[in-house]
């Protein structure tokens, strides 16, 4: 049996991972709401959460919409993919890189190794 690790935490910083986990659990959220959810396990400033969300938006891992409220304009963030979809995309990219690097040898290996599981 192959030991599974959390691919999300291996590919993202701890703060990015915590933010995405919060979004996967709660759906759409404002910066303040995400900060409130993660601050116990990830001591950081609310501004760090806002900056990290902006970077995740630039990397197309989260989407955002603008809303108005008492304090003016605010972003509402949501994950672009479910956790399962994100993990599958990571696996796909990893396999694609292996096939690019090793070609037919990699394909042959995968066929031999995993043919029994299908």
Beta strands, then each sheet from edge to edge (+ up, - down):
strand 1: 29-30
strand 2: 62-69
strand 3: 72-79
sheet 1: 1+ 3- 2+
end
